[in-house]
Amino acid sequence: MAEGKKLGEWAFIIGVLIAIVIGLFSSNIETKNPQLSGWLVAALVLLGLVVGLMNISEKETTPFLVAAITLLAAGSAQESLKNIPTIGRYLVDIVKQIGVFVSPAAIVVALKAIQSLAKD
């Protein structure tokens, strides 16, 4: 169990770092190598699934889902973020990519919670 938890922790750290890098360089990546962009997004989704399956315990389900909802809702504030001089565009892209990473994890955790409720 400890190894699975460690894998989930690493998947989380790597996923956030990849999301930040993609967000910072998304315009360059998409124009110069769109295939790489697709692979990086696929890696984010896969890492999100790993985090959802291995890293979130039943006790952490509610706080994780609340945090995920908050993060995804913050992504809808793109117009406000774009207005920040110099860094606004980067913030929008980073939040989008973190959303790509967190969404699969949130879906897995929500499904695990529903399954747990159905068992009871």
RAVENDA-V81526 format. One record per pair of residues at least 4 apart in sequence whose C-alpha atoms are under 8 Angstrom apart, sorted by sequence separation. I is the first residue (numbers start at 0). GAP is how many residues later the second one is. D is the distance in Angstrom with one decimal. If there is no record, write none. Layout:
BEGIN
i={I I}
gap={GAP GAP}
d={D D}
END
This chain:
BEGIN
i={0 1 2 3 4 5 6 7 8 9 10 11 12 13 14 15 16 17 18 19 20 21 24 25 26 27 28 29 32 33 34 35 36 37 38 39 40 41 42 43 44 45 46 47 48 49 50 51 55 56 59 60 61 62 63 64 65 66 67 68 69 70 71 72 73 76 77 78 79 83 86 87 88 89 90 91 92 93 94 95 96 97 98 99 100 101 102 103 104 105 106 107 108 109 110 111 112 113 114 115 20 27 28 29 49 50 55 82 83 29 81 21 28 29 80 81 28 55 80 81 80 81 25 80 77 21 74 21 74 73 74 17 70 74 18 17 71 14 70 14 71 14 13 14 67 11 67 10 11 10 67 10 11 10 64 7 8 63 7 64 7 64 7 8 6 7 60 4 60 3 4 3 51 52 60 47 51 55 46 47 50 51 44 47 48 49 51 52 57 40 43 44 47 48 51 52 43 47 51 44 45 40 44 48 23 22 25 22 22 23 22 23 21 22 21 22 20 22 19 22 18 21 19 18 19 18 15 18 15 14}
gap={4 4 4 4 4 4 4 4 4 4 4 4 4 4 4 4 4 4 4 4 4 4 4 4 4 4 4 4 4 4 4 4 4 4 4 4 4 4 4 4 4 4 4 4 4 4 4 4 4 4 4 4 4 4 4 4 4 4 4 4 4 4 4 4 4 4 4 4 4 4 4 4 4 4 4 4 4 4 4 4 4 4 4 4 4 4 4 4 4 4 4 4 4 4 4 4 4 4 4 4 5 5 5 5 5 5 5 5 5 6 6 7 7 7 7 7 8 8 8 9 10 10 11 11 14 15 17 18 20 21 21 22 24 24 25 26 27 28 28 29 31 32 33 33 34 35 35 36 36 37 38 39 39 40 41 42 42 42 43 44 45 45 46 46 47 47 48 49 49 50 50 51 52 52 52 53 53 53 54 54 54 54 55 55 55 55 55 55 55 56 56 56 56 56 56 56 57 57 57 58 58 59 59 59 66 67 67 68 69 69 70 70 71 71 72 72 73 73 74 74 75 75 77 78 78 79 82 82 85 86}
d={6.3 6.1 6.2 6.2 6.2 6.2 6.0 6.2 6.4 6.0 5.8 6.2 6.3 6.0 6.1 6.2 6.2 6.0 6.0 6.1 6.1 5.1 6.1 5.9 6.2 5.9 5.4 4.5 6.6 6.5 6.4 6.1 6.3 6.1 6.1 6.3 6.3 6.2 6.0 6.0 6.3 6.3 6.2 6.1 6.1 5.8 4.9 6.0 5.8 6.4 5.9 6.1 6.1 6.1 6.0 6.0 6.2 6.1 6.1 6.0 6.1 6.5 7.0 7.3 7.8 6.4 6.0 6.7 7.4 4.5 6.2 6.3 6.4 6.1 6.1 6.2 6.3 6.1 6.1 6.4 6.4 6.0 5.7 7.4 7.3 6.1 6.2 6.2 6.1 5.9 6.1 6.1 6.1 6.2 6.1 6.1 6.2 6.1 6.3 6.6 7.9 8.0 6.4 8.0 7.5 6.9 6.4 6.0 7.9 7.8 4.4 7.7 7.1 5.8 5.1 5.3 6.0 7.6 7.3 7.7 6.7 6.6 7.7 6.1 5.7 7.9 7.3 7.7 5.8 7.8 6.2 7.6 7.9 7.3 7.1 7.2 5.8 8.0 7.0 5.7 7.9 5.9 7.9 7.1 6.5 7.0 7.4 5.4 7.4 7.5 6.5 6.7 6.0 6.1 6.1 6.1 7.3 7.6 4.9 7.6 8.0 7.3 5.2 6.5 7.5 4.7 6.5 6.0 7.7 6.0 5.6 7.7 7.2 7.4 7.2 5.0 3.9 7.2 7.0 5.7 5.9 6.5 6.5 7.2 5.4 7.4 7.7 6.5 7.5 7.9 6.6 5.4 5.3 5.0 5.3 7.1 4.9 4.6 5.5 7.9 8.0 7.3 6.1 6.8 5.5 6.1 7.1 7.4 7.7 6.9 4.4 6.6 7.7 4.0 7.1 7.5 7.8 7.5 5.2 6.1 6.2 6.9 7.2 4.9 7.4 5.3 6.5 7.1 7.5 6.5}
END
